[in-house]
């Protein structure tokens, strides 16, 4: 394709989609818009034929890599047999049994089509089970595009805790139904929970929030507080599930929630959501109780469809292969160490955070341990850096909240990334 063809793609996209993006969040400048055509492993190609190293990896959903052979084979075979029955099928049954086997939190589960739905259902179940209305979340955490997920997501007013800030318009009920605490600050969290114990239906959290690991004792402390006040603890494992360990954050950190939500990497690149937990809580979605006061309506047209569930079973077979998690953690450590080395060599001041196959760069000289410490970073410099990397053929989200690695990445791809990162870093040197 010629440059004119590229411009035509941009014009077409801007004529159809708000800001030229079909699924939101990326926020690329209009002149940089592209249309992706295919992906294989850790690489993408756009409609002009340009190749990119992918460090977004489907927002983390393609942990196995793009077009992984085992996943492609499973989906191809199932496609001939039907794509959706909106009912129990053999692939869903097999997948449900495996998830229950590896998740100590889950006695019963249900499928839906996304992580957003999964975390939403967890909140609704907690409210039905307790008869209370408020959910406590941690500032800066994203739990999908439901009200709790987008409230106090990118706050800028530094409101006193536990007051929520509406990051998204159209979510007025969040002011009444949400409480907000600072991640990794157990004392303040304990004060908030104690003061509102009679109203809190559940505590919703990412065990590893965005790219910020929990400080020693924090998760244990939150679990103890939930036990003390008989409040369900909800883990959003949409990102951490199957990424930090085969058993996710529950396995890595040894903390067991009462409800848990999964998505992203579970589907091997296909849409999927799962929510589950204690049987006495999950029983509120039992359709035999329709009409009763505490019944929770649950339905998902595409939840547990045979295409997504057979893809997920294939992805899990890849994760179970010997050395998968050693590789993911080695690559993550290798990338973060390389980033720190280059940043130091160029006299820049930044924190490189993350765990497992995740990394984030925050331009600040202060330790980063929650949203407000992250927000102290130079966002302008961070965005320019991300866009410079994009210009150099690194596909990522210019918001800069996460760099994702996959099993298709290797050290040579990381070295290529680091070389382009060093070239890009020069362009942010004088940004204040």
C-alpha positions in Angstrom: 0.0 0.0 0.0 1.1 3.6 -0.6 1.1 6.5 1.8 -2.2 7.6 0.2 -3.7 4.3 1.1 -2.6 4.7 4.7 -4.2 8.1 4.8 -7.4 6.6 3.3 -7.5 4.0 6.1 -7.3 6.8 8.7 -10.1 8.7 7.0 -12.2 5.6 6.8 -11.7 4.9 10.5 -12.4 8.5 11.6 -15.6 8.4 9.5 -16.9 5.3 11.2 -15.5 5.1 14.8 -15.4 7.7 17.5 -11.7 8.9 17.5 -11.1 6.3 14.8 -10.8 3.4 17.3 -13.2 0.5 17.2 -12.8 -0.7 20.8 -11.7 2.3 22.9 -8.9 3.4 25.3 -5.9 3.5 22.9 -6.2 7.2 22.1 -3.7 7.3 19.3 -3.3 10.7 17.5 -5.4 10.6 14.2 -2.3 10.7 12.0 -1.0 7.5 13.6 -4.1 5.4 13.2 -3.5 2.0 11.5 -5.6 -1.1 10.7 -4.1 -4.3 11.8 -4.3 -7.2 9.4 -2.8 -10.3 11.1 -0.7 -11.5 14.0 1.6 -14.4 14.6 3.5 -15.1 17.8 4.6 -11.8 19.2 4.3 -9.9 15.9 1.6 -7.9 14.1 1.3 -6.6 10.6 -0.9 -3.7 9.5 -2.7 -3.3 6.2 0.3 -1.6 4.7 2.5 -4.6 5.5 4.4 -2.9 8.3 5.5 -5.2 11.0 5.3 -4.5 14.8 6.6 -6.2 17.8 3.5 -6.6 20.0 3.8 -5.5 23.6 0.1 -5.1 24.1 -0.7 -8.7 23.1 -4.4 -8.1 22.9 -4.4 -6.3 26.2 -2.9 -9.4 27.7 -5.5 -11.8 26.3 -3.0 -13.5 24.0 -0.6 -14.8 26.6 0.0 -17.9 24.4 0.9 -15.5 21.5 -1.1 -14.8 18.4 -2.4 -17.7 16.3 -0.9 -20.3 18.6 -1.1 -23.6 16.8 -2.9 -25.5 19.6 -5.5 -22.8 19.8 -6.0 -22.5 16.1 -6.4 -26.3 15.7 -8.9 -26.5 18.5 -11.0 -23.6 17.2 -10.9 -24.9 13.6 -12.2 -28.3 14.5 -15.0 -26.9 16.6 -16.1 -24.3 14.1 -17.3 -27.1 11.8 -19.5 -28.3 14.7 -21.1 -25.0 15.6 -20.0 -21.8 17.2 -22.6 -21.1 19.9 -25.5 -23.0 21.5 -26.1 -20.7 24.5 -26.1 -23.8 26.7 -23.8 -26.2 28.4 -21.5 -28.0 26.1 -18.6 -30.5 26.4 -15.8 -27.9 26.1 -17.4 -25.6 28.8 -17.8 -28.6 31.1 -14.2 -29.6 30.7 -13.0 -26.1 31.2 -15.2 -25.5 34.3 -13.9 -28.6 35.9 -10.3 -27.5 35.4 -10.9 -24.0 36.7 -12.5 -25.4 39.8 -9.6 -27.8 40.3 -7.0 -25.1 40.3 -8.9 -22.3 42.1 -9.3 -22.9 45.8 -11.8 -20.1 45.9 -14.2 -21.8 43.5 -16.9 -24.2 44.6 -19.3 -23.1 41.8 -18.8 -21.0 38.7 -20.6 -19.5 35.7 -19.3 -18.4 32.3 -19.9 -15.0 30.7 -18.3 -13.2 27.8 -15.8 -10.8 29.3 -13.9 -9.8 32.4 -16.2 -6.7 32.7 -19.2 -9.0 33.1 -17.4 -11.3 35.5 -16.5 -8.5 38.0 -19.9 -7.0 37.6 -21.6 -10.3 38.6 -19.2 -10.7 41.6 -20.3 -7.3 42.9 -24.0 -8.1 42.4 -23.7 -11.5 44.1 -21.9 -9.9 47.1 -24.7 -7.4 47.5 -27.4 -10.1 47.2 -25.6 -12.3 49.7 -25.0 -9.7 52.4 -28.0 -7.5 51.8 -25.7 -4.5 51.8 -25.1 -2.0 49.0 -21.5 -0.6 49.0 -18.5 -2.0 47.3 -15.0 -1.0 48.5 -12.4 -0.7 45.7 -8.9 0.5 45.6 -8.0 3.8 43.9 -6.6 3.4 40.4 -7.8 -0.2 40.0 -9.6 -1.1 36.8 -12.3 -3.8 37.0 -13.8 -3.5 33.5 -16.2 -1.0 32.1 -18.8 -1.4 35.0 -19.3 1.4 37.5 -16.9 0.2 40.0 -14.3 -0.5 37.4 -14.2 3.0 36.0 -14.8 5.0 39.2 -11.6 6.5 40.7 -9.7 4.9 37.8 -7.7 8.0 36.8 -8.7 10.5 39.5 -7.0 13.9 39.6 -8.7 15.6 42.5 -7.1 13.6 45.4 -10.4 13.5 47.2 -10.2 12.4 50.8 -10.7 8.6 51.2 -13.2 6.9 50.9 -14.9 9.4 48.6 -15.1 8.2 45.0 -14.3 10.3 42.0 -16.2 9.8 38.8 -13.6 9.1 36.1 -16.4 8.3 33.7 -19.6 10.3 33.0 -22.9 8.3 33.1 -22.1 6.6 36.5 -24.0 8.7 39.0 -24.8 5.7 41.3 -21.1 5.2 42.0 -21.2 8.2 44.4 -23.6 6.3 46.6 -22.5 2.7 46.1 -18.7 2.9 46.2 -16.0 3.5 48.8 -12.4 4.0 47.8 -9.3 3.0 49.7 -5.5 3.4 48.9 -3.9 0.2 47.7 -1.0 -1.0 49.8 -2.0 1.2 52.8 -3.5 -1.2 55.2 -4.0 1.1 58.1 -6.2 3.5 56.1 -8.0 0.6 54.6 -8.7 -0.8 58.0 -10.1 2.5 59.2 -12.4 2.8 56.2 -13.7 -0.8 56.6 -14.3 -0.4 60.3 -16.2 2.8 59.9 -18.4 1.4 57.1 -18.7 -2.3 58.1 -22.5 -2.1 58.3 -22.8 -1.0 54.6 -20.0 -2.9 52.8 -21.2 -5.7 50.6 -17.7 -6.7 49.3 -14.1 -5.7 49.0 -13.1 -5.8 45.3 -9.4 -5.8 44.4 -6.8 -6.7 41.9 -4.2 -8.7 43.9 -1.5 -7.1 41.8 -3.0 -3.7 41.0 -2.2 -2.8 37.4 1.6 -3.3 37.6 2.0 -2.5 41.3 2.8 -5.6 43.4 1.3 -5.9 46.9 3.5 -4.9 49.8 4.3 -7.7 52.3 1.3 -8.3 54.5 -1.2 -6.1 52.6 -3.2 -8.9 51.0 -3.1 -10.9 54.2 -4.3 -7.8 56.1 -7.2 -7.2 53.8 -8.2 -10.9 54.0 -8.2 -10.7 57.8 -10.3 -7.5 57.8 -12.9 -9.2 55.6 -12.9 -12.2 57.9 -13.3 -10.0 61.0 -16.3 -8.1 59.6 -17.8 -11.0 57.6 -17.4 -9.2 54.3 -16.8 -11.1 51.1 -13.4 -10.6 49.5 -13.5 -10.4 45.7 -10.4 -11.0 43.6 -10.4 -9.6 40.1 -8.0 -12.0 38.4 -8.8 -11.0 34.9 -5.2 -9.9 34.5 -3.4 -12.0 37.1 -5.3 -15.2 36.3 -3.0 -17.8 34.5 -0.4 -15.1 34.2 1.3 -14.9 37.5 1.0 -18.7 38.0 -1.2 -21.4 36.6 -3.4 -20.9 39.7 -3.1 -17.1 39.3 -2.6 -14.7 42.2 -4.3 -17.2 44.6 -1.4 -19.6 44.0 1.3 -16.9 43.9 0.3 -15.0 47.0 -1.5 -17.8 49.0 -4.6 -15.7 49.7 -8.0 -17.2 49.0 -11.0 -14.8 48.2 -14.7 -15.6 48.5 -15.4 -14.7 44.9 -13.1 -14.5 41.9 -13.4 -13.2 38.3 -11.3 -14.4 35.3 -10.9 -13.3 31.7 -8.2 -12.2 29.3 -5.4 -14.9 29.1 -7.9 -17.7 29.9 -9.4 -17.5 26.4 -6.2 -17.8 24.5 -7.2 -14.7 22.5 -10.9 -15.5 22.4 -13.6 -13.7 24.4 -14.4 -15.2 27.8 -15.3 -14.4 31.3 -15.7 -16.5 34.4 -17.0 -15.7 37.9 -17.2 -18.1 40.8 -16.6 -18.7 44.5 -18.3 -20.1 47.6 -21.3 -22.2 46.9 -23.5 -20.3 49.3 -22.8 -17.0 47.5 -23.0 -18.5 44.0 -26.3 -20.1 44.7 -28.0 -16.7 44.3 -27.8 -17.1 40.5 -29.8 -20.4 40.7 -32.7 -19.9 38.2 -34.9 -22.1 40.4 -35.0 -19.1 42.8 -36.4 -16.6 40.3 -38.8 -14.3 42.0 -37.2 -14.6 45.4 -35.8 -11.5 47.0 -32.1 -12.4 46.8 -32.1 -14.0 43.3 -29.4 -12.5 41.0 -30.3 -12.4 37.4 -27.5 -13.9 35.3 -27.6 -14.6 31.5 -24.9 -14.5 28.8 -25.7 -15.3 25.2 -22.1 -16.0 24.4 -20.9 -17.2 27.9 -19.3 -20.6 27.7 -19.7 -20.9 24.0 -17.8 -23.9 22.5 -15.4 -21.8 20.4 -14.1 -19.7 23.4 -14.1 -22.7 25.8 -12.2 -25.0 23.4 -9.7 -22.2 22.8 -9.4 -21.8 26.6 -8.8 -25.5 27.1 -6.1 -25.4 24.4 -4.5 -22.3 26.1 -4.5 -24.1 29.5 -2.7 -27.1 27.9 0.0 -24.6 26.8 0.3 -23.0 30.2 0.7 -26.5 31.8 3.7 -27.3 29.7 6.9 -27.6 31.7 8.8 -24.3 32.0 6.0 -22.0 30.9 6.0 -19.8 34.0 9.8 -19.9 34.4 10.0 -18.5 30.9 7.4 -15.8 31.6 9.0 -14.6 34.8 12.5 -14.8 33.3 11.4 -12.6 30.3 9.7 -10.1 32.6 12.8 -9.8 34.8 15.0 -9.6 31.8 12.9 -6.7 30.3 12.6 -4.8 33.5 16.3 -5.1 34.2 17.1 -3.9 30.7 14.8 -0.9 31.0 16.4 0.1 34.3 19.9 -0.2 32.8 19.1 2.0 29.8 17.3 4.6 31.9 20.2 4.8 34.3 22.8 5.0 31.4 20.9 8.0 30.0 20.7 9.8 33.3 16.9 9.6 33.4 15.0 9.2 36.6 12.2 6.6 36.5 10.8 3.6 38.3 10.3 0.3 36.5 7.6 -1.7 38.1 5.8 -4.9 37.5 5.8 -8.6 38.2 5.9 -11.8 36.1 5.4 -10.9 32.4 4.3 -7.3 33.1 6.2 -4.0 33.1 5.5 -0.3 33.5 7.7 2.8 33.4 6.9 5.7 35.7 9.0 8.9 35.4 9.4 9.8 39.1 12.1 9.8 41.6 9.8 8.5 44.4 8.9 4.9 45.2 5.7 3.7 43.5 3.3 1.6 45.6 -0.2 2.8 44.7 -2.1 5.1 42.4 -1.2 8.4 43.9 2.5 7.6 44.0 2.2 6.5 40.3 0.3 9.7 39.4 3.3 11.8 40.6 5.1 10.6 37.5 5.6 12.8 34.4 2.6 11.6 32.3 3.6 13.8 29.4 7.0 12.3 29.2 5.5 8.8 29.4 3.1 9.4 26.6 5.7 10.9 24.3 7.9 7.8 25.0 5.1 5.4 24.2 4.3 7.2 20.9 8.0 7.2 19.9 8.1 3.5 20.5 5.0 3.1 18.3 6.7 5.1 15.6 9.6 2.6 15.8 7.3 -0.4 15.3 6.4 -1.3 18.8 2.7 -1.9 19.2 1.4 -0.9 22.6 -1.1 1.2 24.4 0.2 4.8 24.5 -1.5 5.3 27.9 1.5 3.5 29.2 -0.1 1.5 32.0 1.3 -1.9 31.0 3.7 -3.6 28.8 2.6 -7.2 28.3 4.9 -10.2 27.4 3.7 -13.6 26.2 5.0 -17.1 25.7 5.7 -16.1 22.1 8.3 -13.5 23.2 11.9 -14.3 23.8 15.1 -12.5 24.8 15.9 -11.5 21.3 12.5 -9.8 20.9 13.1 -8.1 24.2 16.6 -7.0 23.0 15.0 -5.5 19.9 12.5 -3.7 22.1 15.2 -2.4 24.3 17.2 -1.1 21.4 14.1 0.8 20.1 13.4 2.0 23.7 16.9 3.5 23.9 16.4 5.3 20.6 13.0 6.6 21.8 14.3 7.7 25.2 16.4 10.4 23.6 13.2 12.2 22.5 11.9 12.7 26.1 15.1 14.0 27.6 14.0 17.7 27.8 10.3 17.2 28.6 9.3 18.7 31.9 
